[in-house]
């Protein structure tokens, strides 16, 4: 809906909002000015993510189950009502939509942290900007879906299949490939399984955001976090949240695996296949703190992984409360 940027002006840094007008022109208005350039950049970063996450679900069709329907629009309330933002973390509509709602909540959190350091006039200006964004989005979506003319003429034009959003570096969470991958993972899922899958995805996202392990890699399309400090030469840790449907539904699974060369006689090949050594199939969802602790311990690398690799069935992985349910000693 809107792209935000910064612009130096008379010793201050302006926050600008750029958007399409109903006449199909591009216009820019000044949202506010900040004394500190870093504060302005933090505000702009958060606003761009908010705009992107609020807008994208309104611009694509939900094609699950061979249907063609729209995604919910209730999240627009959160642009106006901060009390409504907690609801972004409890939905069960679909894996992709709940992923975007988590990212929207994260962007609001980052914006609030930035505004805590801002003077009152800047805080008020940002509040008014979000209200403007929500008002025009609501009006345009209502006109598109129900042919209801806006009560107040819109300033910022919106088109269903032509979102006007930007975020530096891109947001893979919003792209079509991610959405289609997550849709496949929930094919045939029951409502209960889908709810568990959405909650598991949020747990992964939270743990990844909170961990000190800088080497861990999040793959939302696979509902997994991988910590592979050896880059294919030794052990790796995989945390997999529930897949509610698709070809291979499963619950929470954590395993320590080992990479083995596909051709041991060819030292230059570099090709290897991972095989699980120690497996923890969890009967209930782990706490976010448990996942963060596991990832933080895993950051020690090979020494920690070698210690975990000897854990007997029935014992917890050292330093955690995660019980080993099976193991494969053929990979020693």
Secondary structure as UniProt FT lines:
FT   STRAND          3..9
FT   TURN            10..11
FT   STRAND          12..20
FT   TURN            22..23
FT   STRAND          26..34
FT   HELIX           37..56
FT   TURN            57..59
FT   STRAND          61..62
FT   HELIX           64..66
FT   STRAND          69..70
FT   HELIX           74..79
FT   HELIX           82..89
FT   HELIX           95..115
FT   TURN            116..117
FT   HELIX           120..146
FT   TURN            160..161
FT   TURN            168..169
FT   HELIX           172..174
FT   HELIX           176..185
FT   TURN            186..188
FT   HELIX           191..210
FT   TURN            214..215
FT   STRAND          217..219
FT   HELIX           220..222
FT   STRAND          224..227
FT   TURN            229..230
FT   STRAND          235..240
FT   STRAND          253..261
FT   TURN            264..265
FT   TURN            267..269
FT   STRAND          272..281
FT   HELIX           288..298
FT   TURN            299..301
FT   HELIX           302..309
FT   TURN            313..314
FT   TURN            318..319
FT   STRAND          326..327
FT   HELIX           329..331
//
